[in-house]
Amino acid sequence: MTTMSDASQPFSFEYSLGALEVTACDLVVTTPQSRDPMADETVRKVLTLLKEQHGTDAAFVAELRDESPLRPATIMPPRSGFHDDATGDVYVLAVCRQVFGPLGRCFIRVPVLLADGRNYGTLYAPCRSLSEEERRRDAALVEMTAQLTARLVDARRVSARSRAASEAQPQYA
């Protein structure tokens, strides 16, 4: 227990409200059971396929930085790998625990990178095992799922742009 005498700088209740930084954000969260309308519909389909064929629960999470539904960005810079209470960001751990419940103590995180280099969001999956070999196998599966998700989102965007361009062309009879 820390007492006032041994604390280097005691907490001060004298603060300015203007000195506080408050950030509000909207999260896009999609799981096999639910799809956020701000996420591409293929995201839920890929997560459902992952659950049905591999028994792996996963979630797609993105933070909207601007108000465009087509430009979500991840909560954190893209960094694949394992994360847990000791190494993870508190904010991301809170999101994972909200999505996965008690399984969110250790998870795999892989960014969904689009062809143009933008980070569309992040796939999260809870670690099912403590074995290093099984973790690497699970991580490889989530990485392949993120790549598939990115390819499908890119394909739908290209298709939507070409449809819009053809509709904008004047029709001659």
SEVO-721973 format. One record per residue (C-alpha): residue number from 0; chain; x, y, z. Coordinates in Angstrom, 1 decimal. Example, Ala and Ser with C-alpha at 12.3 -4.5 7.8 and 13.67 -1.06 7.14 Angstrom:
   nr  kette    east   north      up
    0      A    12.3    -4.5     7.8
    1      A    13.7    -1.1     7.1
//
This chain:
   nr  kette    east   north      up
    0      A     0.0     0.0     0.0
    1      A     1.3     3.4    -0.9
    2      A     1.0     6.2     1.6
    3      A     1.3     9.9     1.0
    4      A     4.8    10.0     2.6
    5      A     6.3     7.4     0.2
    6      A     4.6     8.5    -3.0
    7      A     6.8    10.6    -5.2
    8      A     3.9    12.7    -6.5
    9      A     0.5    12.3    -4.8
   10      A    -2.7    12.5    -7.0
   11      A    -4.0    16.0    -7.2
   12      A    -7.7    16.7    -7.3
   13      A    -6.9    20.1    -8.7
   14      A    -7.2    19.6   -12.5
   15      A    -8.6    21.5   -15.4
   16      A   -11.4    19.9   -17.3
   17      A    -9.9    21.3   -20.5
   18      A    -6.7    19.3   -19.8
   19      A    -8.6    16.0   -20.2
   20      A    -8.6    14.3   -23.6
   21      A   -11.8    12.5   -24.4
   22      A   -12.1    10.4   -27.6
   23      A   -15.4     8.9   -28.7
   24      A   -15.4     6.3   -31.5
   25      A   -17.8     4.0   -33.2
   26      A   -16.8     0.3   -33.4
   27      A   -17.8    -2.0   -36.1
   28      A   -18.1    -5.5   -34.7
   29      A   -19.1    -8.6   -36.8
   30      A   -19.2   -12.2   -35.6
   31      A   -20.6   -15.4   -37.2
   32      A   -23.8   -14.7   -35.2
   33      A   -24.2   -11.0   -36.0
   34      A   -23.2    -8.6   -38.8
   35      A   -22.7    -4.9   -38.3
   36      A   -24.2    -3.1   -41.3
   37      A   -21.1    -0.9   -41.5
   38      A   -19.0    -4.0   -42.4
   39      A   -19.1    -5.6   -45.8
   40      A   -21.5    -8.6   -45.8
   41      A   -18.7   -11.0   -46.9
   42      A   -17.0   -10.5   -43.5
   43      A   -19.7   -12.4   -41.6
   44      A   -19.8   -15.1   -44.3
   45      A   -16.1   -15.7   -43.9
   46      A   -16.3   -15.8   -40.1
   47      A   -19.2   -18.3   -40.4
   48      A   -17.2   -20.5   -42.7
   49      A   -14.2   -20.4   -40.2
   50      A   -16.5   -21.5   -37.4
   51      A   -18.3   -24.2   -39.3
   52      A   -15.3   -25.7   -41.0
   53      A   -12.6   -25.2   -38.3
   54      A   -14.5   -24.7   -35.1
   55      A   -12.8   -21.4   -34.6
   56      A   -14.7   -18.4   -33.1
   57      A   -13.5   -15.1   -34.5
   58      A   -14.7   -11.6   -34.7
   59      A   -14.0    -8.6   -37.0
   60      A   -13.5    -5.3   -35.2
   61      A   -12.8    -1.9   -36.7
   62      A   -12.9     1.6   -35.4
   63      A   -14.5     4.2   -37.6
   64      A   -12.2     7.2   -37.8
   65      A   -14.4     9.2   -40.1
   66      A   -18.1     8.8   -40.7
   67      A   -17.7     6.9   -44.0
   68      A   -18.9     3.3   -43.8
   69      A   -16.3     2.3   -46.4
   70      A   -13.2     3.4   -44.5
   71      A   -12.9     1.7   -41.1
   72      A    -9.5     1.6   -39.6
   73      A    -8.2    -0.7   -36.9
   74      A    -8.1     0.3   -33.2
   75      A    -4.3    -0.2   -33.2
   76      A    -1.7    -0.2   -35.9
   77      A    -1.6    -3.6   -37.7
   78      A     0.5    -6.0   -35.8
   79      A    -0.3    -9.7   -36.0
   80      A     0.4   -12.1   -33.2
   81      A    -0.6   -13.3   -29.8
   82      A    -1.8   -10.9   -27.1
   83      A    -2.8   -11.5   -23.5
   84      A    -3.3    -9.6   -20.3
   85      A     0.4    -9.0   -19.8
   86      A     1.3    -7.9   -23.3
   87      A    -1.9    -6.5   -24.8
   88      A    -3.4    -3.0   -25.0
   89      A    -6.0    -2.5   -22.3
   90      A    -8.5    -1.0   -24.8
   91      A    -8.2    -4.0   -27.2
   92      A    -8.4    -6.5   -24.4
   93      A   -11.6    -4.9   -23.2
   94      A   -13.1    -5.2   -26.7
   95      A   -12.0    -8.9   -26.9
   96      A   -13.5    -9.7   -23.6
   97      A   -16.7    -8.0   -24.6
   98      A   -16.8   -10.1   -27.8
   99      A   -15.4   -13.4   -26.5
  100      A   -16.3   -13.3   -22.8
  101      A   -13.8   -15.1   -20.5
  102      A   -12.0   -16.6   -23.6
  103      A   -10.7   -13.1   -24.4
  104      A    -7.8   -13.4   -22.0
  105      A    -5.5   -14.5   -24.8
  106      A    -6.2   -13.9   -28.4
  107      A    -4.7   -13.8   -31.9
  108      A    -5.0   -10.6   -33.9
  109      A    -4.5   -10.2   -37.6
  110      A    -5.2    -7.1   -39.7
  111      A    -7.3    -7.3   -42.9
  112      A    -5.2    -5.4   -45.4
  113      A    -6.9    -4.3   -48.7
  114      A    -5.1    -4.4   -52.0
  115      A    -4.5    -0.6   -51.9
  116      A    -2.7    -1.0   -48.6
  117      A    -5.4     0.3   -46.3
  118      A    -6.2    -1.5   -43.1
  119      A    -9.9    -2.4   -43.3
  120      A   -10.1    -3.8   -39.8
  121      A    -8.8    -6.7   -37.7
  122      A    -9.7   -10.3   -37.1
  123      A    -9.6   -11.5   -33.5
  124      A    -9.7   -15.1   -32.4
  125      A    -9.3   -16.4   -28.8
  126      A    -6.3   -18.7   -28.3
  127      A    -7.6   -22.3   -27.7
  128      A    -4.4   -23.8   -26.5
  129      A    -1.2   -22.9   -24.7
  130      A     0.9   -25.2   -27.0
  131      A     3.2   -23.1   -29.2
  132      A     2.6   -25.4   -32.2
  133      A    -1.2   -25.2   -31.9
  134      A    -1.0   -21.4   -31.4
  135      A     1.1   -21.1   -34.6
  136      A    -1.4   -23.3   -36.5
  137      A    -4.3   -21.2   -35.2
  138      A    -2.5   -18.0   -36.1
  139      A    -1.9   -19.3   -39.7
  140      A    -5.6   -20.1   -40.0
  141      A    -6.6   -16.6   -38.9
  142      A    -4.0   -15.0   -41.2
  143      A    -5.4   -17.0   -44.2
  144      A    -9.0   -15.9   -43.1
  145      A    -7.9   -12.3   -43.0
  146      A    -6.4   -12.6   -46.5
  147      A    -9.5   -14.2   -47.9
  148      A   -11.7   -11.5   -46.2
  149      A    -9.6    -8.7   -47.8
  150      A    -9.8   -10.4   -51.3
  151      A   -13.6   -10.7   -51.1
  152      A   -14.0    -7.1   -49.8
  153      A   -11.7    -5.9   -52.6
  154      A   -13.6    -7.9   -55.2
  155      A   -17.0    -6.5   -54.1
  156      A   -15.6    -2.9   -54.2
  157      A   -14.3    -3.4   -57.8
  158      A   -17.6    -4.9   -58.9
  159      A   -19.5    -2.0   -57.3
  160      A   -17.3     0.6   -58.9
  161      A   -17.6    -0.9   -62.4
  162      A   -21.4    -1.1   -62.0
  163      A   -21.5     2.5   -61.0
  164      A   -19.3     3.5   -63.9
  165      A   -21.4     1.6   -66.4
  166      A   -24.6     3.2   -65.0
  167      A   -23.0     6.6   -65.4
  168      A   -22.3     6.0   -69.1
  169      A   -24.8     7.6   -71.5
  170      A   -27.1     5.0   -73.1
  171      A   -27.6     5.3   -76.8
  172      A   -30.6     3.7   -78.5
//
